Structures are given as C-alpha cells and as structure tokens.
Amino acid sequence: MNRFPNVGVCFGLLLLLGTSAYAVSFELVYALLNEDVVLNPQFTGELQEVLWKYETDKIAEYTSSPESLEYFSSFKGRTELNTADGSLTIKRVTFEDRGIYYAELQVAGRTQTHTFNIEVIRRVSKPTVTCNVSESIAMLHCMGDKNTETSFKWEGPEGQNHIGNKLMTSLKENDDSKYVCVASNKISEQRSDPFAVTDCKKAGTGGFPVWATALIVVILGALFSSILYFVCKKS
C-alpha cells in the first residue's frame, strides 16, 4: 500500500484552493456618533463584483455594470458604495449601526470576504480646568466626560504627558505657568483653554481660607453655648 499521497491530487487541491479560497480579513472600526464612517476593504486587482451585508441583511450590491448598483434595507439613502475600490460610506452613524459588516468582493475570479466590526462612540467634549489651593500647593482638576472611553492628560511645565484628570503643582511667586488638559477617546480629542496657575492663586478656587474656618468654629461654638444655656435654665 502506498503511504504517500498522489502528487497530482495534491497539486490539484492546491490549485483549487488557490483559485476559489476566501481571502478573509477582520478590522475593528470606531465611528463617531452622527458622523460619517468609511469601511474600506484592502485588495489588489480589478473589482468585478461586491456585496455588502450588515449581519445577514443586504446593504448594497454591484455586479460589473453601473445600472446594477442597488441599495437595500434601512441603509438605503444613508450609504454610498464606491464601485472602484469597494468602500462603503455610512452617513450619520447611530448607535443602532453597531455590529458586524461583511464585504464580499469578486476580484480576478476570486471571492474575498472582509469583515468589519463597528463600535459607535460620542465625540469627546471640551474639558474645563478648576483648582483647589492648600498652603503652597495647587491641585488642578480636569472636568470632562465621565465614561470609561475618555482619558485625560496634561501639558505644561510640570504636567507634560502626566496621565489622569488631576495634577498637583506647587505655587510660586511670579509663576506664569499655564497648563492644558487634553481629553481624548479612540478617535477624537479636545483641549481645554490654557489655565494659568496665577489665576488659581488669586481666586483660590475651591480652597477654604483659614479665617473662614475659624469664623465658622466661633459661630457654632456660640450657638451651642446659647442652646445649652436655655436648656439648663428651663431645667
């Protein structure tokens, strides 16, 4: 019994795989809410046919002739298929557009399947900076979107590339340092207005003066003494 496979059979199988096998690719795409996104399959050769699907539903189909271009389902009127490169533009993306998209391309007699997973996120909002003062230390706070997709970093003399929404810096005489908070997510970025440390010193934003604390203690003490006096007098 011949334990070695027939060379001709192997060659035939390889040839069959080379001409009919699916070329598969996968890409994660982040899209901004209410903005357009382009899904662009990469291939080499002349595009003959293309079919786009969302999950199992047809979106757009093209079969060689311009009049064959057709759009389907709820994406009709919101999508644009480029018949030259096979890319699909989805306009005014919503959260309902999240999910898996398939592009089935016929290129040089071979079928290629490209898969895209769309994640829809909001454009990050512009952050603002506030501060708290304690003695000679200023704590800068970056106020922005509160979600797991947004990250913060600082730019400035003592905050270059510092990660996080808080930054501690020392207060010095004639210090004209300015800091900028940068908020970002996967595909968008916003910068705060430059925040001067001198503004923090002048305003004492969020800080509580020592004299004010002492005054409150005196007032509460007097109030407690008055209540105690009336209670004892009635007794």
C-alpha positions, 0 to 999 in steps of 0.5 A: 500500500502506498503511504504517500499521497498522489502528487497530482491530487495534491497539486490539484487541491492546491490549485483549487484552493488557490483559485476559489479560497476566501481571502478573509480579513477582520478590522475593528472600526470606531465611528463617531456618533452622527458622523460619517464612517468609511469601511474600506476593504484592502485588495489588489486587482480589478473589482468585478463584483461586491456585496455588502451585508450588515449581519445577514441583511443586504446593504448594497450590491454591484455586479460589473455594470453601473445600472446594477448598483442597488441599495437595500434595507434601512441603509438605503439613502444613508450609504454610498458604495464606491464601485472602484475600490469597494468602500462603503460610506455610512452617513450619520452613524447611530448607535443602532449601526453597531455590529458586524459588516461583511464585504464580499468582493469578486476580484480576478475570479476570486471571492474575498470576504472582509469583515468589519466590526463597528463600535459607535462612540460620542465625540469627546467634549471640551474639558474645563480646568478648576483648582483647589489651593492648600498652603503652597500647593495647587491641585488642578482638576480636569472636568470632562466626560465621565465614561470609561472611553475618555482619558485625560492628560496634561501639558505644561511645565510640570504636567507634560504627558502626566496621565489622569484628570488631576495634577498637583503643582506647587505655587510660586511667586511670579509663576506664569505657568499655564497648563492644558488638559487634553481629553481624548477617546479612540478617535477624537480629542479636545483641549481645554483653554490654557489655565494659568496657575496665577489665576488659581492663586488669586481666586483660590478656587475651591480652597477654604481660607483659614479665617473662614474656618475659624469664623465658622468654629466661633459661630457654632461654638456660640450657638451651642453655648446659647442652646445649652444655656436655655436648656439648663435654665428651663431645667 
